[in-house]
Amino acid sequence: MKEFGELEAAIMDALWEAGRPLVVREVRETMDYDRDVAYTTVMTVTNILYHKGLLRREKSGRAWRYWPRESREEHSARMMSEVLSVCGDPGTTMRRFIESFTDEEMARLHEVLHTVRERRGIAS
């Protein structure tokens, strides 16, 4: 499992926050990044993200419009699944992770578990 580099993360954030397909120029204009980045650099990295399977695209005139294949939440959940699949002992890893939760996060976890159980038809 590999996380995004800084520029990849800035591009993905811009696309997730936009909520609509963007051409590279719009990605570059809206992304939050500490340094000025050349249009061609953003175009190259966006194309790399497309070839990694993280973005979809369609032709729009001479440019491509890009949008994420999955929501930020879907991406995060998939990354957590990948971590659990390679961690050795998933139960211990989950327990250690949950032990770090604040009281508010524990309450949210209980709410989520209740919702999932209801959807699956499992009694609480």
N, C-alpha and C positions, 0 to 999 in steps of 0.2 A: 504494500500500500504506500502510495506516494502522495503527499500533500502538494498543493499548488505552490509555485514560486510566487514572489511578490507581484510581478507584473501579471501573471496568470490570475492571481486572486483579485487584483484590481479590475481586470477585464470581466471576470465572472461576476463580481459584485455589481459592476455597472449594468451588465445584462440582466441579472436577477432583479435589481432595483427598477430597471426600466419597465419591466412587465410587457414588453413588446419587442419585436425584432429591431435590431439597430444595424446600420452600416458602420464600417470601421471608423469613419469620421465622427459619428455620433458617440461611439464607444470612447474614442479618444477624448472628446469634449466633456463627457460626463463622468469618466472614471476618476477616482480619488487616488492620486499617486504622488509621491513626494517630489519626483523629478519630472522635467519636461521630457516627453518621449516622442520620438519621431513617428509620423503616421505609418511609415513602412515597418517600423518595429512592432507597432500595435497590430498591423495587418498580418505580419508574419506569425506573431504569437497567437492571434485569433485563429489563423489557419491551422496552427499546430493543435490548438484546443479542439478544433473541428475534427482533425484526423485522429485525435485521441478518443473521439466518440463523445465528447462532452457538450458539443454544440451541434445544432442543426443550422442549415443555411439554404437560402434560395436567391436566385439571381434577381437583381433589381436594377435594371438599366445596365450600366457597366460595372456596378458594384455588387457585392454580396450582402444580404441581410442575415445576421446571425441571431440566434436565441438559444437558451440552454435546453438540453434534452430533458433535464429534470429540475424540479424546484430546488432551492437551497436546502430545504428540509429533507427532501428525498435524497439529495446528494449526501448530506450529513448522516442520515440513517444508513445509507449504503456504506459509507466510510466506517461507521461504527461496527457494522456487520463484518466488514473486512478485517478490522482490528480483532474482533472476537474470534474470527476463523483462524488466526495465526498466533494467538496469544499463549497457547499451551493449555491452560485450564480456564475455559470461559467462565465457569461458575465463580472461581476465585477472583478473576479479573472484574466481573460484574460486581461482586460483593465489595471489593476494594474501592471501586468507582463510586458505588452507592454510599459507602461509609463516609465519603467526602462531601456528601450533599448537605446543604443547609436545611433548616426546618421547612422553609418555603419550598425548596426543591423536593423534599420528601413528600410534602402535601401534594405537589403537582404530580409526582410519580404515582401516588395512590389514586389520584383522579384519573390519570391516563390508564392505569391498570384496570380500574373499575369500568372505564369506557370500553376498553378492549375486551374485557370479559363479557360485557353486555352484548357487544357485536358478535361475539362467538357463541353466545347463548350459554355461557358458563355462569353458574351461581357463584356469588361472591362469598 
